Amino acid sequence: MGYLRERVAVLKGIFFVFLVFAVAFDFVIERHDPHFWGDQIIGFWSLFGLLGCLALIVIFKGLSHVLLEREEDYYDR
């Protein structure tokens, strides 16, 4: 665990390179007949996945504070 914490910048770089690769790959692949309106936009599904994950993190972090957070003296009572 300490090994990864010391190399956070390297991990972020790897993830961003992968994201750029996914969008760049979308320029190279052959387009098929679009089934959804997002199929026509280059990089749409990569961006959709990234924003979807970020939205899930924000929503469920907020829900966890509302549903799971207890008062400071909860266990003292």
TORLUMVO-319445 format. One record per atom (N, C-alpha, C): x, y, z; residue number from 1. Coordinates in nm, 2 decimals. Example, Ala and Ser with C-alpha at 12.3 -4.5 7.8 and 13.67 -1.06 7.14 Angstrom:
2
@xx->1.32&yy->-0.57&zz->0.78&pos->1
@xx->1.23&yy->-0.45&zz->0.78&pos->1
@xx->1.32&yy->-0.33&zz->0.78&pos->1
@xx->1.28&yy->-0.22&zz->0.71&pos->2
@xx->1.37&yy->-0.11&zz->0.71&pos->2
@xx->1.29&yy->0.00&zz->0.79&pos->2
//
This chain:
77
@xx->0.08&yy->-0.12&zz->0.00&pos->1
@xx->0.00&yy->0.00&zz->0.00&pos->1
@xx->0.09&yy->0.13&zz->0.00&pos->1
@xx->0.20&yy->0.12&zz->0.07&pos->2
@xx->0.28&yy->0.24&zz->0.08&pos->2
@xx->0.35&yy->0.26&zz->-0.06&pos->2
@xx->0.38&yy->0.16&zz->-0.13&pos->3
@xx->0.44&yy->0.17&zz->-0.26&pos->3
@xx->0.35&yy->0.25&zz->-0.36&pos->3
@xx->0.22&yy->0.23&zz->-0.36&pos->4
@xx->0.13&yy->0.31&zz->-0.45&pos->4
@xx->0.12&yy->0.45&zz->-0.40&pos->4
@xx->0.11&yy->0.47&zz->-0.27&pos->5
@xx->0.10&yy->0.60&zz->-0.21&pos->5
@xx->0.21&yy->0.69&zz->-0.25&pos->5
@xx->0.33&yy->0.63&zz->-0.26&pos->6
@xx->0.45&yy->0.71&zz->-0.30&pos->6
@xx->0.45&yy->0.75&zz->-0.45&pos->6
@xx->0.37&yy->0.68&zz->-0.52&pos->7
@xx->0.38&yy->0.70&zz->-0.67&pos->7
@xx->0.24&yy->0.74&zz->-0.73&pos->7
@xx->0.17&yy->0.83&zz->-0.66&pos->8
@xx->0.04&yy->0.88&zz->-0.70&pos->8
@xx->0.05&yy->0.95&zz->-0.83&pos->8
@xx->0.15&yy->1.03&zz->-0.85&pos->9
@xx->0.17&yy->1.10&zz->-0.98&pos->9
@xx->0.19&yy->1.01&zz->-1.09&pos->9
@xx->0.26&yy->0.90&zz->-1.07&pos->10
@xx->0.28&yy->0.80&zz->-1.18&pos->10
@xx->0.15&yy->0.73&zz->-1.22&pos->10
@xx->0.07&yy->0.70&zz->-1.11&pos->11
@xx->-0.06&yy->0.63&zz->-1.14&pos->11
@xx->-0.16&yy->0.73&zz->-1.21&pos->11
@xx->-0.16&yy->0.85&zz->-1.17&pos->12
@xx->-0.25&yy->0.95&zz->-1.24&pos->12
@xx->-0.20&yy->0.96&zz->-1.38&pos->12
@xx->-0.08&yy->0.97&zz->-1.41&pos->13
@xx->-0.03&yy->0.97&zz->-1.54&pos->13
@xx->-0.07&yy->0.86&zz->-1.63&pos->13
@xx->-0.06&yy->0.74&zz->-1.57&pos->14
@xx->-0.10&yy->0.62&zz->-1.64&pos->14
@xx->-0.25&yy->0.62&zz->-1.68&pos->14
@xx->-0.33&yy->0.66&zz->-1.58&pos->15
@xx->-0.47&yy->0.67&zz->-1.60&pos->15
@xx->-0.51&yy->0.77&zz->-1.71&pos->15
@xx->-0.44&yy->0.89&zz->-1.71&pos->16
@xx->-0.47&yy->0.99&zz->-1.81&pos->16
@xx->-0.42&yy->0.95&zz->-1.95&pos->16
@xx->-0.31&yy->0.88&zz->-1.95&pos->17
@xx->-0.26&yy->0.83&zz->-2.08&pos->17
@xx->-0.36&yy->0.72&zz->-2.14&pos->17
@xx->-0.42&yy->0.64&zz->-2.05&pos->18
@xx->-0.52&yy->0.54&zz->-2.09&pos->18
@xx->-0.64&yy->0.61&zz->-2.14&pos->18
@xx->-0.69&yy->0.72&zz->-2.08&pos->19
@xx->-0.80&yy->0.79&zz->-2.12&pos->19
@xx->-0.78&yy->0.86&zz->-2.26&pos->19
@xx->-0.66&yy->0.92&zz->-2.27&pos->20
@xx->-0.63&yy->0.98&zz->-2.40&pos->20
@xx->-0.62&yy->0.87&zz->-2.51&pos->20
@xx->-0.57&yy->0.76&zz->-2.48&pos->21
@xx->-0.56&yy->0.65&zz->-2.57&pos->21
@xx->-0.70&yy->0.60&zz->-2.62&pos->21
@xx->-0.79&yy->0.59&zz->-2.52&pos->22
@xx->-0.93&yy->0.55&zz->-2.55&pos->22
@xx->-1.00&yy->0.65&zz->-2.65&pos->22
@xx->-0.97&yy->0.78&zz->-2.62&pos->23
@xx->-1.03&yy->0.88&zz->-2.71&pos->23
@xx->-0.96&yy->0.88&zz->-2.85&pos->23
@xx->-0.83&yy->0.87&zz->-2.85&pos->24
@xx->-0.76&yy->0.86&zz->-2.98&pos->24
@xx->-0.79&yy->0.74&zz->-3.06&pos->24
@xx->-0.82&yy->0.63&zz->-2.99&pos->25
@xx->-0.86&yy->0.51&zz->-3.06&pos->25
@xx->-0.99&yy->0.52&zz->-3.13&pos->25
@xx->-1.07&yy->0.61&zz->-3.07&pos->26
@xx->-1.21&yy->0.63&zz->-3.13&pos->26
@xx->-1.19&yy->0.70&zz->-3.27&pos->26
@xx->-1.08&yy->0.77&zz->-3.29&pos->27
@xx->-1.06&yy->0.84&zz->-3.42&pos->27
@xx->-1.02&yy->0.73&zz->-3.53&pos->27
@xx->-0.96&yy->0.62&zz->-3.48&pos->28
@xx->-0.90&yy->0.52&zz->-3.57&pos->28
@xx->-1.01&yy->0.42&zz->-3.62&pos->28
@xx->-1.09&yy->0.38&zz->-3.52&pos->29
@xx->-1.19&yy->0.27&zz->-3.55&pos->29
@xx->-1.29&yy->0.31&zz->-3.66&pos->29
@xx->-1.34&yy->0.21&zz->-3.73&pos->30
@xx->-1.44&yy->0.23&zz->-3.83&pos->30
@xx->-1.57&yy->0.25&zz->-3.77&pos->30
@xx->-1.64&yy->0.35&zz->-3.82&pos->31
@xx->-1.78&yy->0.38&zz->-3.77&pos->31
@xx->-1.88&yy->0.29&zz->-3.83&pos->31
@xx->-1.97&yy->0.25&zz->-3.75&pos->32
@xx->-2.08&yy->0.16&zz->-3.80&pos->32
@xx->-2.21&yy->0.25&zz->-3.80&pos->32
@xx->-2.32&yy->0.19&zz->-3.83&pos->33
@xx->-2.44&yy->0.26&zz->-3.83&pos->33
@xx->-2.48&yy->0.29&zz->-3.68&pos->33
@xx->-2.49&yy->0.42&zz->-3.65&pos->34
@xx->-2.52&yy->0.46&zz->-3.51&pos->34
@xx->-2.65&yy->0.41&zz->-3.46&pos->34
@xx->-2.65&yy->0.34&zz->-3.34&pos->35
@xx->-2.77&yy->0.30&zz->-3.28&pos->35
@xx->-2.82&yy->0.40&zz->-3.18&pos->35
@xx->-2.73&yy->0.48&zz->-3.13&pos->36
@xx->-2.76&yy->0.59&zz->-3.03&pos->36
@xx->-2.70&yy->0.72&zz->-3.09&pos->36
@xx->-2.75&yy->0.83&zz->-3.04&pos->37
@xx->-2.70&yy->0.96&zz->-3.09&pos->37
@xx->-2.56&yy->0.98&zz->-3.04&pos->37
@xx->-2.52&yy->0.92&zz->-2.94&pos->38
@xx->-2.38&yy->0.93&zz->-2.89&pos->38
@xx->-2.28&yy->0.86&zz->-2.97&pos->38
@xx->-2.32&yy->0.76&zz->-3.06&pos->39
@xx->-2.23&yy->0.69&zz->-3.14&pos->39
@xx->-2.17&yy->0.78&zz->-3.25&pos->39
@xx->-2.23&yy->0.89&zz->-3.28&pos->40
@xx->-2.18&yy->0.98&zz->-3.39&pos->40
@xx->-2.07&yy->1.07&zz->-3.33&pos->40
@xx->-2.06&yy->1.09&zz->-3.20&pos->41
@xx->-1.97&yy->1.19&zz->-3.15&pos->41
@xx->-1.84&yy->1.12&zz->-3.10&pos->41
@xx->-1.73&yy->1.17&zz->-3.15&pos->42
@xx->-1.60&yy->1.10&zz->-3.12&pos->42
@xx->-1.56&yy->1.13&zz->-2.97&pos->42
@xx->-1.53&yy->1.02&zz->-2.90&pos->43
@xx->-1.50&yy->1.02&zz->-2.76&pos->43
@xx->-1.61&yy->1.03&zz->-2.67&pos->43
@xx->-1.74&yy->1.02&zz->-2.72&pos->44
@xx->-1.85&yy->1.04&zz->-2.63&pos->44
@xx->-1.86&yy->0.93&zz->-2.52&pos->44
@xx->-1.84&yy->0.81&zz->-2.56&pos->45
@xx->-1.86&yy->0.70&zz->-2.46&pos->45
@xx->-1.75&yy->0.70&zz->-2.36&pos->45
@xx->-1.63&yy->0.75&zz->-2.39&pos->46
@xx->-1.52&yy->0.76&zz->-2.29&pos->46
@xx->-1.56&yy->0.87&zz->-2.19&pos->46
@xx->-1.60&yy->0.98&zz->-2.25&pos->47
@xx->-1.64&yy->1.10&zz->-2.16&pos->47
@xx->-1.77&yy->1.06&zz->-2.08&pos->47
@xx->-1.86&yy->0.99&zz->-2.14&pos->48
@xx->-1.98&yy->0.94&zz->-2.07&pos->48
@xx->-1.94&yy->0.85&zz->-1.95&pos->48
@xx->-1.85&yy->0.76&zz->-1.97&pos->49
@xx->-1.81&yy->0.67&zz->-1.86&pos->49
@xx->-1.74&yy->0.75&zz->-1.75&pos->49
@xx->-1.65&yy->0.84&zz->-1.79&pos->50
@xx->-1.58&yy->0.92&zz->-1.69&pos->50
@xx->-1.68&yy->1.00&zz->-1.60&pos->50
@xx->-1.77&yy->1.08&zz->-1.67&pos->51
@xx->-1.86&yy->1.16&zz->-1.60&pos->51
@xx->-1.96&yy->1.08&zz->-1.52&pos->51
@xx->-2.00&yy->0.96&zz->-1.57&pos->52
@xx->-2.09&yy->0.87&zz->-1.50&pos->52
@xx->-2.02&yy->0.82&zz->-1.37&pos->52
@xx->-1.90&yy->0.79&zz->-1.37&pos->53
@xx->-1.83&yy->0.74&zz->-1.25&pos->53
@xx->-1.81&yy->0.85&zz->-1.15&pos->53
@xx->-1.78&yy->0.97&zz->-1.20&pos->54
@xx->-1.77&yy->1.09&zz->-1.11&pos->54
@xx->-1.90&yy->1.12&zz->-1.04&pos->54
@xx->-2.01&yy->1.11&zz->-1.12&pos->55
@xx->-2.14&yy->1.14&zz->-1.07&pos->55
@xx->-2.18&yy->1.04&zz->-0.96&pos->55
@xx->-2.15&yy->0.91&zz->-0.99&pos->56
@xx->-2.18&yy->0.81&zz->-0.89&pos->56
@xx->-2.10&yy->0.83&zz->-0.76&pos->56
@xx->-1.98&yy->0.87&zz->-0.77&pos->57
@xx->-1.90&yy->0.90&zz->-0.65&pos->57
@xx->-1.96&yy->1.01&zz->-0.57&pos->57
@xx->-1.99&yy->1.12&zz->-0.64&pos->58
@xx->-2.05&yy->1.24&zz->-0.57&pos->58
@xx->-2.18&yy->1.20&zz->-0.50&pos->58
@xx->-2.27&yy->1.13&zz->-0.58&pos->59
@xx->-2.40&yy->1.10&zz->-0.53&pos->59
@xx->-2.40&yy->1.01&zz->-0.41&pos->59
@xx->-2.32&yy->0.90&zz->-0.42&pos->60
@xx->-2.32&yy->0.80&zz->-0.31&pos->60
@xx->-2.23&yy->0.85&zz->-0.19&pos->60
@xx->-2.14&yy->0.94&zz->-0.21&pos->61
@xx->-2.07&yy->1.00&zz->-0.10&pos->61
@xx->-2.17&yy->1.09&zz->-0.02&pos->61
@xx->-2.25&yy->1.16&zz->-0.09&pos->62
@xx->-2.35&yy->1.25&zz->-0.03&pos->62
@xx->-2.45&yy->1.16&zz->0.05&pos->62
@xx->-2.50&yy->1.05&zz->-0.02&pos->63
@xx->-2.59&yy->0.96&zz->0.05&pos->63
@xx->-2.53&yy->0.90&zz->0.18&pos->63
@xx->-2.40&yy->0.86&zz->0.17&pos->64
@xx->-2.34&yy->0.80&zz->0.29&pos->64
@xx->-2.33&yy->0.90&zz->0.40&pos->64
@xx->-2.31&yy->1.03&zz->0.37&pos->65
@xx->-2.31&yy->1.13&zz->0.48&pos->65
@xx->-2.45&yy->1.14&zz->0.54&pos->65
@xx->-2.55&yy->1.14&zz->0.46&pos->66
@xx->-2.69&yy->1.15&zz->0.51&pos->66
@xx->-2.74&yy->1.03&zz->0.58&pos->66
@xx->-2.71&yy->0.91&zz->0.53&pos->67
@xx->-2.76&yy->0.79&zz->0.59&pos->67
@xx->-2.68&yy->0.72&zz->0.69&pos->67
@xx->-2.54&yy->0.74&zz->0.68&pos->68
@xx->-2.46&yy->0.66&zz->0.77&pos->68
@xx->-2.39&yy->0.75&zz->0.88&pos->68
@xx->-2.38&yy->0.88&zz->0.86&pos->69
@xx->-2.31&yy->0.96&zz->0.95&pos->69
@xx->-2.39&yy->0.97&zz->1.08&pos->69
@xx->-2.32&yy->0.96&zz->1.19&pos->70
@xx->-2.38&yy->0.97&zz->1.32&pos->70
@xx->-2.32&yy->1.09&zz->1.40&pos->70
@xx->-2.39&yy->1.13&zz->1.50&pos->71
@xx->-2.34&yy->1.24&zz->1.59&pos->71
@xx->-2.22&yy->1.20&zz->1.66&pos->71
@xx->-2.14&yy->1.29&zz->1.70&pos->72
@xx->-2.01&yy->1.26&zz->1.76&pos->72
@xx->-2.02&yy->1.18&zz->1.89&pos->72
@xx->-2.12&yy->1.20&zz->1.97&pos->73
@xx->-2.14&yy->1.12&zz->2.09&pos->73
@xx->-2.24&yy->1.01&zz->2.08&pos->73
@xx->-2.25&yy->0.96&zz->1.96&pos->74
@xx->-2.35&yy->0.85&zz->1.93&pos->74
@xx->-2.32&yy->0.73&zz->2.02&pos->74
@xx->-2.20&yy->0.68&zz->2.03&pos->75
@xx->-2.17&yy->0.56&zz->2.10&pos->75
@xx->-2.15&yy->0.58&zz->2.25&pos->75
@xx->-2.14&yy->0.71&zz->2.29&pos->76
@xx->-2.13&yy->0.74&zz->2.44&pos->76
@xx->-2.27&yy->0.73&zz->2.50&pos->76
@xx->-2.38&yy->0.74&zz->2.43&pos->77
@xx->-2.51&yy->0.73&zz->2.49&pos->77
@xx->-2.55&yy->0.59&zz->2.52&pos->77
//
